[in-house]
């Protein structure tokens, strides 16, 4: 099977030798997204709220470029540099995944690229040709 690289101009480009996402059969594997502004390439701010929203918006843009969406996410992994931000991240995350939230792991890490506070990666399925889930 052949894989396809996904690139969205509505999300920041990869900051290393990797793709924003890879499509394989009906699954999209999205690389970890930081709270980087897609235009400036800089962090959206120093607050966890701003970085969380931007990281999730970046994730959403890449998924949509690949024919998927947040409602199609099966699994996420969230990396936090400070687990004290867990509840704040949870409340924002819940806004983005209101119905059928995906499986998730949250991992505390010492640091992230660009001194980000959060990184979110995901695996999702592609919507069928008629635009519905599955």
Residue, then its C-alpha position, 0 to 999 in steps of 0.5 A: x500500500x502506498x502512503x500519501x503525505x498531507x500538508x495544510x497551509x492553515x497549519x505551521x509547516x513541520x519544523x524538522x524532517x517529517x510530514x504534518x501528517x501521513x495518510x495510509x489507507x483510511x487512516x491519517x497519522x498527524x504529527x505532534x502539533x504545537x501552539x504555533x501560529x501558521x503564518x508567523x511560525x511563532x508560539x501563539x502566546x505564553x499562556x497554556x490556553x492560547x497554545x492549547x487552542x492553537x495546537x487543536x486548531x492546527x490539528x483540525x486544519x491538517x485533518x480537514x486537508x486530509x479529508x477527515x475532521x476532529x469528529x473522526x479522531x480515534x486517539x490523541x496523545x497530549x504532551x504537557x510540560x506542566x501537569x498543573x495545566x491538566x485541568x485547563x487543557x481538559x476543559x479546552x479539549x472538551x470544547x473540541x471533542x464534545x461528542x464521542x471523545x477519542x481515546x487519549x493519553x496525557x504525558x508529562x514531559x520535561x520540555x518540548x520544541x520551541x519551549x512550547x507548553x503543549x503538543x498534541x498528536x492524533x490518529x483519525x479515519x478519513x470520511x467516506x466519499x459521501x462526507x459521513x463518518x466511516 
